[in-house]
Amino acid sequence: MSKVPDNLLYSKTHEWFVLEGNLVKVGITDYAQHQLTDVVYVEYPKVGSAVKAGGVLLTIESVKSAEDVFSPVDGTVSSVNNDLDSAPEKLNSDPYGNWLVKLKPASGSPTKGLSAVEYRKHIGE
Amino acid sequence: MRTPLYDRHVALNAKIVDFHGWDMPLYYSGIINEHMAVRENFGYFDVSHMGDVIVEGKDSGRFLDHLLPTQVSRLEAGKAAYTAFLDESGNIIDDTIVYRLSADKFFFVPNASTTGEIVKWASSHSDGLDVTLRNVSSEIACIALQGPGATIAAQKIGIREPEPFTFYSQESGDRNSITGNREIIVSGTGYTGEKGMELIVPASEAEKYWIKLEGLTRELGGQPCGLGSRDTLRMEKGMLLSGTDFDHNRTPFEASVGFIVNEEHEFIGKESLLKSKSSRNEIFRGFKVDGKAIPRSGFPLMAGGKRIGTVTSGSISPVLKIPIALGFLDKSYSKEGTAVKVRIRSEEYPATVSKPRIIR
């Protein structure tokens, strides 16, 4: 059974996100890390680069595969979590305690997503 | 399909994936953790999805010699050999291990995804020969016990480790379809590059042996291991994966397993195989890659802006902690230490050519 905290928003592509001040913090779900297998590398976007809702935000390399992480909003990359560079396995052990990027949403871009209840249903748990 | 150990995988909370129609464990605790358990201590794998085919009859040796580039009729009873089935062009259909049970009886273990194809192929060449093929895959389970600690682990459950590529039978509870007796086969084989053995047991007894190994995990610290670490372990040691590193398109010489070819006998594909020695220009090698991005199957190998080959397998090496790959490249770049590049998405990363066996 995957962990799905109630205080976050989710996307169908298995990202979690949350509005913090004027920034949107993005990570991957417990379900996603379980599917990925051991994470070995996160290929970050450049800080300042523009992203579209539903567009590719970054790529996560695991032992088995490379998987894209998608942006939940239109906006620009404000910062990336370089703590993961030396310890990418933290995404497996604590996916909600380790965010990937913070985005500055474009003005008027809504922060909408699935609730925890809806996401649990989406992953069939 | 499920192996007789499926319930154990679920009980151990494995991540289950579909592997060529089989519900198999990808990992239990984590691929890297399981990989290191095998390199440093021991691990045990359910490989019951692999095939088990008996070849019996007066002409068995002759029949297999015709089907295989290795002259297995020269094997003594109790010995096994790594070899491959070739098509008429000399390309590998599937690699396998052939075991000799007695003068007139062998069995071989094809890959799960190719068992049906191989049984059909072999049967189609048996006309007029005193030979019977029996696919007993569903009656047999196989547990691989691998690692430097495998010897002691096996001793604890009353099993002696065989010499590499030899096997013996040991009394057990149920009838083994391969030998016809109440026994298990203990074989000095594996797919990890470590010491160890494979227990070829009646399907009905698989759980009994597996549960004994689970008990040893608590006592000695070894791990149940899934297909994920099986793949990274074989990759570090440069062992070919059927359907991935070759798929009806590579000869044993290209695949760097020329040692299986014995040119002193006639076999299917021999003529084309020997002719193609000069025309086939690529060879199987290992690669150590700079940076952190991981090369994957299909990614181009480059030199001087020119494509010189293709990655067929790639991952991180849990031992070296760097990205590694296996693949085929132009022979002129195949010398150990040659600097090449691998293209990963839009970037080219420097890579160093090694023998397929990337770690000693």
Interface residues (C-beta under 8 A of the other chain):
Chain A: H34 Q35 T37 D38 V40 Y41 E43 T59 E61 V63 K64 S65 A66 E89 N92
Chain B: K15 L26 Y27 G30 I31 I32 G228 T232 K292 A293 I294 R296 S315 I316 R345
